[in-house]
Amino acid sequence: MTRLEPALETVAPMIEFSFEQDSVVCVPHTPGKTQTIAIQEIRNSDAFEFRLNAAFVRWDAEYAHLWKTVYNDHLTPGGPCYTEEHRVVDPWVTEICSYALNQCWELCPACPPRPMGACCNATTGGCTTKTRCDCEDVGYGGIYQGNDDTNACGPPNPCVGACCPNGVGPNYPCTLTTASGCSGPFGGLGSDCTLNPCWPPG
């Protein structure tokens, strides 16, 4: 009402004038014709319908002038309509994007890009940076290590760890391998052999 009513008030005098001064929008007076009948005949006439449509066009033009030019309701970020529309729509977009992300659906342009992270080949211990969906895809079958866009694959390589194949003791070797490929104590993914955990000091 803060736009439609002021717009109507502005154009109302012009609309009234177009009806009152137009001799086409009239019906002849005949004996016995009541005001009610005359009004109905006028409303049923083509001339009245034409003027009525013209009135709506004039009102709509003034309304558009107010929200587009005077108030910039939709065109300016932060405007009243812009703000209210986003208050309603944005939570829906967030929910839809979140569901699409979890289900590995194709994302809409409004959704943020999928995060990337380390994707481990369980057999070779190789690491590549992929999205969770691409990593866990049936065709690839990787193991996703979580979101990390900065240093996903290290060093150290998060897909392998320090392995003591001969156990722990003096001069015992340390190798980097996958957890499933380690035949002895395993230091955990991302651990390394820098300080040789297989030959502890002392």
Beta strands, then each sheet from edge to edge (+ up, - down):
strand 1: 116-120
strand 2: 127-131
strand 3: 143-147
strand 4: 161-163
strand 5: 175-177
strand 6: 186-189
sheet 1: 2+ 1- 3+
sheet 2: 5+ 4- 6+
end
